[in-house]
Amino acid sequence: MKHWLVIPVFLSCGVVNLGAQTAPLKAKTAQTAAPQKPAALAAAPAAAVKIDPAKEADIRKLLELVGTKALFVQSVDEMSKSMKPLLTNSLPPGDYRGKLVDLFFAKFSSKMNVQHLLDMAVPIYDKHFSHQEVRSLIEFYQTPLGQKTVSTLPMLTAELQEEGRKWGEALGSESMQEVLAEHPDLLEAMTAAQQGAAPSTQ
């Protein structure tokens, strides 16, 4: 019931890694690049596994019942908001960063194809669930409790993520204060580094 949680994790990993790729990209843009296949085609498996048509139809029905399309759009939006600061900070400082990051996410979003995501999900479901299990999941999600699960879990997950974020920040702040209190030499070194990095007021 938590299969959609993979979406933001999968996408955010790709965006985080982008910061580490900026240097190689600079070298590539200075050269004449050879034509490349679209990412969607490059990611496709060499030989697709044949899936029973009836089972595939039920898998797609299950994906529709759990609202995969809407969850995908929601996940991309949330991912963009959370990843923008990380991507910005991964780039060298400069006035260009805001525009570059905005243009990147606009381009990134334009390449998001919901149908391609669903097509990728089908063989994964086929691998992990029998046809009877898929049918049982369909039966569950068609019940009132199943429908409530579909409508409630995204909000529940968002609340848990927010509470987890606050808890993590509090633990991080507390841990840092304790480490600096236990190691005053590190506090002194950090303070000196901050003063040295501060811009001159003259």
N, C-alpha and C positions, 0 to 999 in steps of 0.2 A: 504493500500500500504506500510505500515511500519511494517508489521507483523514480519519481520526478526529481528527487533531491539530487540525482546524478547530474541533471542538466546544468545548474549553476556552477557546480564543482568542475565539471568538464570544460565549460566555457571559460571560467575564471582562470583555470590553469593555463589555457592557451593565451589569455591576455597578459597574465603575469610574465610568462616566458617571453613575451614580445619585447619587454624592456631589455632583456639580455641579448636580443637579436639586433638591436639598432645599429651596433657597430658593423656587423657583417652586411647589413642592408645598405649602409653607406657605400661600402666597396662595390656592391653589386650594381647600385644605381649609377655608378661612374662608368660602368661597362655596358656594352650592348648585350642585353639579356636575350637568350634564346627563347622562342615561344614555349610556354608551359601549358600543361593541361589544367583545366579548372580544378580547384581543390576538391570539389565534390566528386569529380571523376577520379582524381588521384587517390582519394581515400577509399574508393570502391574496391571490394575484394576481387582478386583475379578470377575466381570461379565461384559464382553464387550457388549457395546450397538450395537444392530444390525443396520447397515447402509444400505440403499438402494444401491445395487450394481452399478446402473447407476450413482447415485450421488457420490458414492465413486470414481468411475472412473473419473468423472469430477473434483473432488477435487484434485486427484493425477495429472491430466492434468494441473490444475491451478498451483499447486506447481512446476511442471516442467517448465511452462511458465515463472514464476517469478524467476526461477533460484535458488530455495531453496538450492539445494545441494552445488552449488558454494558459496552461501552466508554463508552457514554453515561452510564450510572449511575456508573461509576468516575470519569469526567471531571468530573461534577457534584460528586461528593464531594471530589475533589482541588481543584477550583476553589473550593469553599466554604471549605476550610481555608486556602488561600492568599489569598483575597480578603477574608476577615473582618477581618484587621488593617488592610488598605488602606481598606476601607469605614468601619471604626471611626475611623480617623485623619482621614477626610475630613469627619466630622461635628463640630460644635462640642463642646468638652469638656463633660463632665457625667456624673453617675451613671446617666443614662438610657440611655447609648449601648449598653452591653452587652446590655440587654434588647431594645432596638430592633433591633440587628443580629441577635440570635438569632431574634426574631420575624420579621424580614424574610426570613432564609434559610429558616425553616420555611415561610413563605408561598410563597417563591420555589420551593422544592422541591416543594410540593404542586401547583404549576401546571405542573411539568415533565411533559409527555406524550410518552412514547417513541414512540408511534405517529405523533404529529404530526411528530416529527423524521424518522422514516422516510418519511412522505408527502412532506416537503419535499425529501428526498434524491433521490427517484425522478426528478423532472424535471431535476435537476442532473446526475445520471448519464446521463440520456437525452440531454442537451445535449452532453456531453463524450465519450461513448463510443458507438460504433456497436453494433448488436446482436451482431455477430460478436466484437467486443472484449469485451463483457460475457460472452459465452459462453466466450471464452478465459480470462478472469479466473476464472470459475467452475471451469473445468478445472484451473487452477493451484491454486486454494485447496482443491481436493479431493485434491490430491496430498499425500504426507507432508511435503514441504518447505513447501507452502502452509499446511498445518495448523500446522507448527512456526512459520512466520512469524506466523500469527494469535496463537498463544499466547506468543510471545517478544517481539514488537515493543512491546507495551504496557509490559512490564518494562524493556526496553532503553531506551525513550523516557523512562521515569521516572528511570532511572539517569543518562541524559544530561542531563536537566533539572536534577537535583540537583547533578551535577558542574559544570554550567554556572552554577548559582546560586552555588556556592562560589567558582568562578573569578571570577565577576563581582564578588562581595563583596571578594575579595582585590585585584582590580584597582582597585576603587573606593576602598578604604582606602589603597592605595599611591599612587594618583593624588592623593587629597586631601592626604596627608602631604607629597608633593612640591610641590604648589601652595602650601601654607601655608609650607613652608620657603623657597620662592622669593619669596614675598610676605609678609614678616613684618607688614606693616601690616594685611593682612587677618586674620592670626592674632590680632593685638592687638584688632582690631575685633570679631572673633567672640568672643574671651574676654570682652571688656567686655559684649557683648550677653548672653552666658550668665550673667554675674554679675548683670546687671540684671534678668534674667528669673527668677533663683533666688528662691524664696519666703523671706520673712523668718523668722529663727529666734526672733525676739522675740515 
